[in-house]
């Protein structure tokens, strides 16, 4: 570390880039169980924001694991590193004034607190709430069935813990609201928090 000389104090700041884009950079950190609707809502929100002329970046957990995080497994240490890297990427995008939507299970409070600490004031947590039984019934990717058969180790909600966020900035219960209602609520809150 002795040979590293950061230049943060000499580069354009977030406010300069937000003024250019006419939007506030923010990280919309969407957490919830597999099958809760995170990716579906994230994609829909990104499309809606794009249609309104907003610059966005969507960081999805599965997509990140095919690239920048492809060397990580699902142990507690690897999960933590997965979130750390995602948070560092999201921070960079948000500092460019980009609305960054992160769709990541983020299973524990300590992991989410780490992400929040890295991202700082740009962090906006959205809990996509859906009971395990409903997510397992949906089983969109067939992962719960595999986890129940013991084919997937350390699967969140089955053999690895999921701690529900206690004070998210926004909670959307996809088992009680339609996709359309959930989508409208999410987009309106994003626009509210990123308006310039």
N, C-alpha and C positions, 0 to 999 in steps of 0.2 A: 504493500500500500504506500510505501514511501516514494514511489516513482509515479504516482497518479496525481494529476493537477487538474481538477474539475474547473470548467469555465462557466458554471451556471450563472455567475454574476455578470457575465459579459454578453449573454445571448438574449434574444427577444423574449419577453415575458408572456404569460398567459393572457393578460389583458390586451396586449397588442394583437394577438391572434384572434381573440374573441371579438374585438372591434372589427377586424377584417371579415370574419364569418357572420357577425351579427347574431351570435348565440353564446351562451355560457357553456364552458366545458364542464362536464359532469360525468361521474362514473355511476351508472345505474347497476348496482350489484344485486343480481337476482339469485336468491338461494331457495332451495327446496329439494325434496326427494326426487329421485328419478321417476318420471311419469307424472309429476305434479303439473306440468304445463309450462315450465320455464322456457324451453327452446321455442315452443309454439308461440308464446307471447312475445318473446324477444324478437323473433323473425317478423311477426306482425307489426310490432312497434317500430322496428327499423324501417320497414316498408312505408308505414304511415308517416314517419318523420321525414323520410326521403322525399315523399310526395309534397311535403310542406316546405321543401327547400333546406332541410337541416342536414348537416354533415355528421355522419355517424360511423361508428365502428362496432361490429358485433364480435365479441370474443366468447365463443361457446366452448364448454369444457371438452367435448369430444373432438372438436376441431383442433384445439390447442394440443391435445394428446397425440395428434397425428403429425405435429410439427415440433414446435419449440419444447414441448413436454413429452416427446415420444420416448424418452429414456426413463420415464417414471412409472412405477407400479401403483399399487393402492394401499401400501402400508401406511401407517400414520405419518411417518417421516416423509414419504413420497407425496402424500396428500398435502401436507403442509408446504412442501416445496412447490407443488403444482399451483397452489393458491398464491404463494409468494411471487412466483414468476408472473402469474396472471395479473396480480395487483401492480407489479412494477410496470408491465406493459400498459395496463389501463391508465396508470398515473401519467405516463408519457403522452398518451393520446389526449387525455383530458387537459393536460397542460398546453396542448395545441388548440384548445377550444373545441375539441371534438366531443360529441355526446357519445360516450362509450358504454355499450350495454354488455354486461358480463353475465352469462348464464352458466353458473357453476354451483354444484350441490353445496359446497362449503359447509361440511357437516357439523363442525363444532364451534362453540362460541369463541374459543381461543384462536382458531383459524380466522374467523371473521374479524376479530379484534386486530389481528395482525394486518389483514388487508386494509382495514380502516386506518390503522396507524400509518401504513405506507402511503395510502392515497390522500389522507388528510381531509381538508374541508370539501373536496370534490366528491366524497363518498356519500352515496344515497342508497340505502339498503332496502330492497323489496323482498319480502318473504312471500313466496308462492306456496301458500298453505294448502295441503291436501293430505288427508289421513293416509297412513301406510296401507290400510286395507283397500282404499279406493285406488291408490297408485298401483297396488299389486293386481287389482282386478283389471285395470286398464292394461298393464304390462305391455306398453307400446312396442318395446324392443325385445320382449321375451326374456329380459334379464332376471326378473324376479323368479320365474320358473326355474331358470338355471341355478340361481342362488339357493333356492329351496332344495334342489337336488344335490347341492354341494359342488356344483361345477364352477362356481365363481366364489372365490374367497374374499373376505373383507368387503362384502357388499353392503352399502349404506342402508340402514333400516332393517337388515336381516342379521348379518354377522358383524356389522360395524355400526357404531352409534350415530344417531342424528339428533342433535340438540336444537330444538326450535328456538329461533331468535325471540328474545323477550321484548325488545324495543326497536323493531324495524321502523324505518321512516314510512313504510307503506306495507300493508298486509292485504294480499288478494287471495281469497278462498275459492279456488277453482272448482271445488266440489259443490259449492253453493251458488256460484255465479256462472252464467254462460260465458263462453269464450268471448263473445262480443262485448258483454258487460265488463269482463276482466280487462279486455284490450282497451276499451274506452277509458277506463279508470287509470290504467297504466300510462297511456299516451298523454292524457290530460295532466297527470302529475309530472311527467317528464317535461312537458312544455312549460308548466308552471315553474319548475325549478331551473330551467335553462333559458328562460326568456331574457332577452337583452334589453 
